Amino acid sequence: MGLFDKIKEDGLMNVIRCDEPSYLIWKWRPEDEVGKRENGIRMGSSLRVKDGEVAVFVYKKGNDSFEDFIEGPYDGIIETKNFPVLANIIGVAYQGDTPFQAEVYFINTAGIVQVPFGVPYFDLFDPRYQDFSVPTAVRGTATFKITDYRAFVKLHRLIEFNLDDFQTQIRDKVIQIVKGIVANIPATTNMPAVQIERNIPMVNSLAQTELKSSLEPIFGVEIVTTDISAIELDKTSTGYQELKKVTQDVTTATVQAKTAAEVRNIAAMQEINAENYRESLRIQREEGQYAQHLQTQSANMAAFQVAAQTEVGVAGAEALGKMGAAGGTSVNGAGGMNLPGMMTGMAIGGAIGQNLAGTMNGMMNPMQNMATNAQSMVPPPVPTNAYHVAVNGQATGPFDIATLTTMAANGSLTKDSLVWKQGMTEWTAAGNVADIASVFGVAGMPPIPQS
């Protein structure tokens, strides 16, 4: 029986595994230190690597160091096929049982490590009031894990690695970064120093970003979370008391000024609204008055036309009457009223009156249209009787009853005068027309004495 078989029978083969419940990096050591070779790993020993961890074999060959990585899950026997270097270091003196001189580290890639930190009191300044400093302390926890284990091993010599020292290095760096962030926040964010306690979430977010960008390249770890639990200001210090008083005074003045400005704005808006309301009422009132004016004009348009036409006719008749009173030459050459000339003048006056009335109608039509828009229901004008009068074989008129009455009074219209209106079949003597007969008055009425 060879020595190798003897050792196997005696159960001296190693079982390389990590049974630690919580760890980041753990160094394996054999249970028995045969030959005082702590790092002697016998060929044929078993290796067990759980899921979420990596076994790293660190060994030397000559003056150089090497690493072999076994990722879990793995459960097998250490042989020259999975560790080729073994074939070169087996000592003849040990008859194939020479220990493999290496250190074994287990790296937990699934677990995380919390590093509590505390920033001792330092002077915090408000950039607006540099004369006052406030003693400030910060407490919290940084959590990290190893994601890229190959990069981690390149950054650290595992043979000389000490977890406590490693955590201390990380803690010191976290304190340095967090202190710098808190000290600069009042200046970079324009935040009053006395209000920094209320803004821990913002400070925490800034610290998380800065720690990830700074620590991961240096230490080869991933910063999972940063939790700043407290930012403590020494409120008993003189600096804090003075700074708080100044800050409160400024805040009060700012609030008062803002309130006054808002009150002025409200008053100005109320005045503008009131002016707009008054202007709106004025426009509505003027529009109502204008609509009422159009309605009144439309309602009285017919009466206005009749009165204007009557005035023109009467004026013409009076002018003709004065011509007859002044004398002239009759048809037979005797003195007295020139009846044909008077009739001609009446015809001309009537025509003028008609033309003037027609012109006025043309001018008033746009106003009538506007009035119609203002009030859609306007009653039609009262119908009147109008007759044409034959003068020297020519039709004149038509003249309404009022004009005919005036003409009968001044003698330009007699009972024998021929008249005609729409609907009559022929010219008829005025005395035989019932509508006109009344304009000649009572038969036999004596003339009015002249003074």
C-alpha positions as CSV (number, residue, x, y, z in Angstrom):
1,M,0.0,0.0,0.0
2,G,1.5,3.3,-1.0
3,L,1.6,6.5,1.1
4,F,-1.1,8.1,-1.0
5,D,-3.6,5.2,-0.3
6,K,-2.6,5.3,3.3
7,I,-3.5,9.0,3.6
8,K,-6.8,8.5,1.8
9,E,-7.7,5.6,4.1
10,D,-6.9,7.7,7.1
11,G,-9.3,10.3,5.9
12,L,-6.8,13.1,5.5
13,M,-8.2,14.4,2.2
14,N,-9.6,17.9,2.5
15,V,-13.1,19.1,1.9
16,I,-12.9,22.6,0.7
17,R,-16.1,24.6,1.3
18,C,-17.5,27.6,3.1
19,D,-20.0,27.2,5.8
20,E,-20.1,30.8,7.0
21,P,-23.7,32.1,7.2
22,S,-22.8,35.7,6.4
23,Y,-19.6,36.9,4.7
24,L,-18.2,38.8,1.8
25,I,-14.7,37.2,1.5
26,W,-13.7,34.2,3.6
27,K,-10.4,32.4,3.6
28,W,-10.4,28.6,3.9
29,R,-8.0,26.7,6.2
30,P,-7.7,22.9,6.6
31,E,-8.9,21.5,9.8
32,D,-5.6,19.7,10.4
33,E,-2.3,21.4,9.7
34,V,-0.3,18.3,8.5
35,G,3.3,19.1,8.4
36,K,2.4,22.7,9.5
37,R,1.4,23.3,6.0
38,E,-1.6,25.5,6.5
39,N,-2.1,26.1,2.7
40,G,-1.3,22.5,1.7
41,I,-4.2,21.2,-0.4
42,R,-3.9,17.5,-1.1
43,M,-4.6,16.3,-4.6
44,G,-7.9,14.3,-4.5
45,S,-9.5,16.7,-2.0
46,S,-13.1,17.7,-2.8
47,L,-14.3,21.2,-3.7
48,R,-17.9,22.4,-3.0
49,V,-19.0,25.8,-4.2
50,K,-22.6,27.0,-3.7
51,D,-24.6,29.0,-6.1
52,G,-23.9,32.8,-5.6
53,E,-20.3,32.3,-4.6
54,V,-16.9,31.9,-6.3
55,A,-13.9,29.9,-5.0
56,V,-10.6,31.6,-5.8
57,F,-7.3,29.7,-5.7
58,V,-4.4,32.0,-5.2
59,Y,-1.0,30.4,-5.6
60,K,2.6,31.2,-6.6
61,K,4.7,29.7,-9.3
62,G,8.2,31.1,-9.0
63,N,7.9,34.7,-8.3
64,D,4.5,35.1,-10.0
65,S,1.1,34.9,-8.5
66,F,-1.8,33.2,-10.2
67,E,-5.6,32.9,-9.6
68,D,-8.0,30.2,-10.6
69,F,-11.7,30.8,-10.3
70,I,-14.4,28.2,-9.8
71,E,-17.9,29.5,-10.0
72,G,-20.7,27.8,-8.1
73,P,-22.6,25.7,-8.1
74,Y,-19.7,23.1,-8.2
75,D,-19.0,19.9,-6.4
76,G,-16.0,17.8,-7.6
77,I,-12.6,16.4,-6.9
78,I,-9.4,18.5,-7.3
79,E,-7.4,16.9,-10.0
80,T,-4.8,17.8,-12.5
81,K,-7.4,18.2,-15.2
82,N,-9.2,21.0,-13.4
83,F,-5.9,22.4,-11.9
84,P,-3.2,21.8,-14.5
85,V,-0.6,23.5,-12.3
86,L,-0.8,20.5,-10.0
87,A,1.1,18.4,-12.5
88,N,4.1,20.7,-12.2
89,I,4.2,21.0,-8.5
90,I,3.8,17.5,-7.3
91,G,6.9,16.6,-5.3
92,V,8.6,13.3,-5.9
93,A,9.5,13.1,-2.2
94,Y,5.8,13.0,-1.3
95,Q,5.1,10.2,-3.8
96,G,2.3,12.0,-5.5
97,D,0.8,13.3,-2.2
98,T,2.6,16.7,-2.2
99,P,0.3,19.4,-0.9
100,F,-0.9,22.0,-3.4
101,Q,0.5,25.2,-2.0
102,A,-2.3,27.7,-2.4
103,E,-4.8,29.8,-0.5
104,V,-8.5,29.4,-1.1
105,Y,-10.9,32.4,-0.8
106,F,-14.6,32.2,-1.1
107,I,-16.2,35.4,-2.5
108,N,-19.9,35.9,-1.9
109,T,-21.4,37.5,-5.1
110,A,-25.0,37.3,-3.8
111,G,-24.6,38.8,-0.4
112,I,-24.3,42.5,0.6
113,V,-22.2,44.2,3.3
114,Q,-23.4,47.2,5.3
115,V,-20.9,49.7,6.4
116,P,-22.2,52.1,9.1
117,F,-20.5,55.5,9.1
118,G,-20.6,58.7,11.1
119,V,-19.3,62.1,10.1
120,P,-18.2,63.9,13.3
121,Y,-19.2,67.5,13.9
122,F,-17.8,70.0,11.4
123,D,-18.6,73.7,10.7
124,L,-21.4,74.2,8.2
125,F,-21.7,77.7,6.6
126,D,-24.6,79.4,5.0
127,P,-23.3,81.2,1.8
128,R,-25.5,84.2,2.5
129,Y,-24.2,84.7,6.1
130,Q,-20.6,83.5,6.2
131,D,-20.1,85.0,9.7
132,F,-22.1,82.2,11.3
133,S,-21.0,78.6,11.4
134,V,-23.2,75.7,12.7
135,P,-21.6,72.5,14.0
136,T,-23.1,69.6,12.0
137,A,-22.8,65.8,12.1
138,V,-24.0,63.1,9.8
139,R,-24.9,59.4,10.4
140,G,-25.9,56.7,8.0
141,T,-25.1,53.3,6.3
142,A,-23.5,52.4,2.9
143,T,-24.3,49.0,1.5
144,F,-22.2,47.3,-1.2
145,K,-21.5,44.0,-2.8
146,I,-19.0,42.4,-5.2
147,T,-20.4,42.0,-8.7
148,D,-17.3,41.8,-10.9
149,Y,-15.1,39.4,-8.8
150,R,-12.3,39.3,-11.4
151,A,-11.9,43.1,-11.3
152,F,-12.1,43.0,-7.6
153,V,-9.2,40.4,-7.4
154,K,-7.1,42.5,-9.8
155,L,-7.5,45.5,-7.5
156,H,-6.7,43.7,-4.3
157,R,-4.0,41.2,-3.2
158,L,-6.1,38.5,-1.7
159,I,-3.1,37.0,0.0
160,E,-2.8,40.2,2.0
161,F,-6.6,40.9,2.1
162,N,-8.2,41.8,5.4
163,L,-12.0,42.4,5.4
164,D,-11.9,44.6,8.4
165,D,-9.2,46.8,6.8
166,F,-11.2,46.8,3.6
167,Q,-14.4,48.0,5.3
168,T,-12.4,50.7,7.1
169,Q,-11.1,52.0,3.8
170,I,-14.6,52.1,2.4
171,R,-16.0,53.8,5.5
172,D,-13.3,56.5,5.4
173,K,-14.0,57.2,1.8
174,V,-17.8,57.4,2.4
175,I,-17.3,59.8,5.3
176,Q,-15.1,62.0,3.1
177,I,-17.6,62.1,0.3
178,V,-20.7,62.6,2.4
179,K,-19.1,65.4,4.4
180,G,-18.2,67.2,1.2
181,I,-21.7,66.9,-0.1
182,V,-23.4,68.2,3.0
183,A,-20.9,71.1,3.4
184,N,-21.5,72.3,-0.2
185,I,-25.2,71.8,-0.5
186,P,-26.2,75.3,0.9
187,A,-24.0,76.9,-1.8
188,T,-24.9,74.6,-4.7
189,T,-28.6,74.5,-4.1
190,N,-29.2,77.9,-2.4
191,M,-30.6,76.1,0.6
192,P,-30.5,77.8,4.0
193,A,-28.2,75.9,6.3
194,V,-30.8,75.7,9.0
195,Q,-33.2,73.8,6.6
196,I,-30.8,71.1,5.6
197,E,-32.3,68.6,8.2
198,R,-35.6,68.7,6.2
199,N,-33.9,67.8,2.9
200,I,-32.2,64.5,3.8
201,P,-33.7,62.7,0.8
202,M,-32.1,65.2,-1.6
203,V,-28.7,64.9,0.3
204,N,-29.1,61.1,0.2
205,S,-29.6,61.0,-3.6
206,L,-26.6,63.2,-4.2
207,A,-24.5,61.0,-1.9
208,Q,-25.6,57.8,-3.7
209,T,-24.6,59.2,-7.1
210,E,-21.2,60.4,-5.9
211,L,-20.4,57.2,-4.0
212,K,-21.1,55.0,-7.0
213,S,-19.0,57.0,-9.3
214,S,-16.1,57.3,-6.8
215,L,-16.0,54.0,-4.9
216,E,-16.7,51.4,-7.6
217,P,-13.6,52.1,-9.7
218,I,-11.4,52.3,-6.6
219,F,-12.6,49.3,-4.7
220,G,-14.2,47.1,-7.3
221,V,-17.5,46.9,-5.5
222,E,-21.0,48.0,-6.4
223,I,-22.7,50.6,-4.0
224,V,-26.2,49.2,-3.6
225,T,-27.7,51.8,-1.3
226,T,-26.8,54.9,0.7
227,D,-28.9,55.7,3.7
228,I,-28.3,58.9,5.5
229,S,-30.4,58.5,8.6
230,A,-29.7,61.8,10.3
231,I,-28.1,65.2,9.8
232,E,-27.7,66.8,13.2
233,L,-27.2,70.5,13.7
234,D,-26.0,71.7,17.1
235,K,-28.9,73.9,17.9
236,T,-27.4,75.0,21.2
237,S,-24.5,76.7,19.4
238,T,-24.3,80.5,19.1
239,G,-23.9,80.2,15.3
240,Y,-27.1,78.3,14.9
241,Q,-29.1,80.7,17.1
242,E,-27.9,83.8,15.2
243,L,-28.3,82.2,11.8
244,K,-31.8,81.1,12.6
245,K,-32.8,84.5,13.8
246,V,-31.4,86.2,10.6
247,T,-33.1,83.6,8.4
248,Q,-36.4,84.0,10.1
249,D,-36.2,87.8,9.7
250,V,-35.5,87.4,6.0
251,T,-38.2,84.8,5.6
252,T,-40.8,87.0,7.3
253,A,-39.9,90.0,5.2
254,T,-40.0,88.0,2.1
255,V,-43.5,86.6,3.0
256,Q,-44.7,90.1,3.8
257,A,-43.5,91.5,0.6
258,K,-45.0,88.7,-1.4
259,T,-48.3,89.0,0.4
260,A,-48.4,92.8,-0.3
261,A,-47.6,92.2,-3.9
262,E,-50.4,89.6,-4.2
263,V,-52.8,92.1,-2.5
264,R,-51.9,94.8,-5.0
265,N,-52.4,92.4,-7.9
266,I,-55.8,91.4,-6.6
267,A,-56.8,95.0,-6.2
268,A,-55.6,95.8,-9.7
269,M,-57.5,92.9,-11.2
270,Q,-60.6,93.9,-9.4
271,E,-60.3,97.5,-10.7
272,I,-59.8,96.1,-14.3
273,N,-62.8,93.8,-14.0
274,A,-64.9,96.7,-12.7
275,E,-63.9,99.0,-15.5
276,N,-64.6,96.2,-18.0
277,Y,-68.0,95.7,-16.5
278,R,-68.8,99.4,-16.6
279,E,-67.7,99.6,-20.3
280,S,-69.8,96.6,-21.1
281,L,-72.9,98.2,-19.5
282,R,-72.2,101.4,-21.4
283,I,-72.0,99.6,-24.7
284,Q,-75.2,97.6,-24.0
285,R,-77.0,100.8,-23.0
286,E,-76.0,102.6,-26.2
287,E,-76.9,99.6,-28.4
288,G,-80.3,99.4,-26.7
289,Q,-80.9,103.2,-27.2
290,Y,-79.8,102.9,-30.9
291,A,-82.1,99.9,-31.4
292,Q,-85.0,101.8,-29.8
293,H,-84.3,104.8,-32.0
294,L,-84.4,102.6,-35.2
295,Q,-87.7,101.1,-34.0
296,T,-89.3,104.5,-33.4
297,Q,-88.1,105.8,-36.8
298,S,-89.5,102.7,-38.5
299,A,-92.9,103.0,-36.7
300,N,-93.3,106.6,-37.8
301,M,-91.8,106.4,-41.2
302,A,-95.1,106.4,-43.1
303,A,-96.6,109.4,-41.2
304,F,-93.3,111.3,-41.8
305,Q,-93.5,110.6,-45.6
306,V,-97.2,111.7,-45.8
307,A,-96.5,114.9,-43.8
308,A,-93.5,115.8,-46.0
309,Q,-95.5,115.2,-49.2
310,T,-98.4,117.3,-47.9
311,E,-96.2,120.2,-47.0
312,V,-94.6,120.2,-50.4
313,G,-98.0,120.1,-52.1
314,V,-99.4,122.8,-49.9
315,A,-96.4,125.0,-50.5
316,G,-96.8,124.6,-54.3
317,A,-100.5,125.3,-54.1
318,E,-100.0,128.4,-52.0
319,A,-97.4,129.7,-54.4
320,L,-99.9,129.2,-57.3
321,G,-102.6,130.9,-55.2
322,K,-100.4,133.9,-54.8
323,M,-99.8,134.0,-58.5
324,G,-103.6,134.0,-59.1
325,A,-104.1,136.8,-56.5
326,A,-101.4,138.9,-58.0
327,G,-103.2,138.9,-61.3
328,G,-102.4,137.7,-64.8
329,T,-103.8,137.1,-68.1
330,S,-106.7,134.7,-68.6
331,V,-107.2,132.5,-71.6
332,N,-109.5,135.0,-73.4
333,G,-107.2,137.9,-72.6
334,A,-109.3,139.4,-69.8
335,G,-107.9,140.3,-66.5
336,G,-108.2,137.8,-63.6
337,M,-106.9,134.5,-62.7
338,N,-104.9,132.6,-65.3
339,L,-106.4,129.1,-64.5
340,P,-104.3,127.1,-67.0
341,G,-101.1,128.7,-65.7
342,M,-102.2,127.9,-62.2
343,M,-103.0,124.3,-63.0
344,T,-99.6,124.0,-64.7
345,G,-97.9,125.3,-61.6
346,M,-99.8,122.9,-59.5
347,A,-98.8,120.1,-61.7
348,I,-95.2,121.2,-61.5
349,G,-95.5,121.6,-57.7
350,G,-97.0,118.2,-57.4
351,A,-94.3,116.6,-59.4
352,I,-91.7,118.4,-57.3
353,G,-93.4,117.1,-54.2
354,Q,-93.5,113.6,-55.6
355,N,-89.8,113.7,-56.6
356,L,-88.8,115.1,-53.2
357,A,-90.9,112.4,-51.4
358,G,-89.3,109.8,-53.7
359,T,-85.8,111.1,-52.8
360,M,-86.6,111.0,-49.1
361,N,-87.9,107.5,-49.5
362,G,-84.6,106.5,-51.1
363,M,-82.7,108.1,-48.3
364,M,-84.8,106.5,-45.6
365,N,-84.8,103.0,-47.1
366,P,-81.5,102.0,-45.5
367,M,-82.8,103.3,-42.2
368,Q,-86.0,101.3,-42.7
369,N,-83.8,98.2,-43.4
370,M,-81.9,98.8,-40.1
371,A,-85.1,99.3,-38.2
372,T,-86.4,96.0,-39.7
373,N,-83.4,94.2,-38.4
374,A,-84.0,95.8,-35.0
375,Q,-87.7,94.9,-34.9
376,S,-88.9,92.4,-37.5
377,M,-92.6,93.2,-37.0
378,V,-93.4,96.8,-38.2
379,P,-97.0,97.6,-39.2
380,P,-97.5,98.8,-42.9
381,P,-98.5,102.5,-43.6
382,V,-102.2,103.5,-43.5
383,P,-103.6,103.5,-47.1
384,T,-104.7,106.8,-48.5
385,N,-106.9,107.8,-51.5
386,A,-104.9,109.8,-54.2
387,Y,-106.4,111.2,-57.4
388,H,-104.9,112.5,-60.6
389,V,-106.3,115.9,-61.8
390,A,-106.5,116.8,-65.6
391,V,-105.0,120.2,-66.2
392,N,-104.9,121.5,-69.8
393,G,-105.3,118.0,-71.1
394,Q,-102.4,116.7,-68.9
395,A,-102.6,114.3,-65.9
396,T,-101.2,115.8,-62.8
397,G,-100.8,114.3,-59.3
398,P,-101.8,112.0,-57.8
399,F,-102.9,114.2,-54.9
400,D,-104.3,112.9,-51.6
401,I,-107.6,114.2,-50.1
402,A,-105.8,116.8,-47.9
403,T,-104.0,118.3,-50.9
404,L,-107.2,118.2,-52.9
405,T,-109.0,120.1,-50.1
406,T,-106.4,122.8,-50.2
407,M,-106.7,123.0,-54.0
408,A,-110.5,123.3,-53.8
409,A,-110.2,126.1,-51.2
410,N,-107.9,128.2,-53.5
411,G,-110.0,127.5,-56.6
412,S,-107.5,125.4,-58.5
413,L,-109.9,122.4,-58.1
414,T,-113.6,122.7,-59.0
415,K,-116.5,120.3,-59.2
416,D,-116.0,120.2,-62.9
417,S,-112.4,119.3,-62.8
418,L,-111.8,115.9,-64.2
419,V,-110.2,113.4,-61.8
420,W,-109.1,109.7,-61.9
421,K,-107.4,107.1,-59.6
422,Q,-106.4,103.5,-59.9
423,G,-109.5,101.3,-60.3
424,M,-111.7,103.9,-62.1
425,T,-112.7,103.1,-65.7
426,E,-112.7,106.8,-66.9
427,W,-112.1,110.4,-65.9
428,T,-114.9,111.8,-63.9
429,A,-115.9,115.2,-62.7
430,A,-114.6,115.8,-59.2
431,G,-118.1,116.8,-58.0
432,N,-119.4,113.3,-58.9
433,V,-116.8,111.4,-56.9
434,A,-118.0,110.7,-53.4
435,D,-114.5,110.8,-51.9
436,I,-113.8,114.3,-53.4
437,A,-117.3,115.9,-53.1
438,S,-116.8,116.6,-49.5
439,V,-113.8,118.9,-50.2
440,F,-116.0,121.5,-51.8
441,G,-117.9,122.2,-48.6
442,V,-121.6,123.1,-48.2
443,A,-123.3,124.4,-51.3
444,G,-124.1,128.1,-51.2
445,M,-121.7,128.9,-48.4
446,P,-120.9,132.5,-48.7
447,P,-117.2,133.6,-49.0
448,I,-115.4,134.7,-45.9
449,P,-115.3,138.4,-45.5
450,Q,-112.0,140.0,-46.1
451,S,-110.7,142.5,-43.5
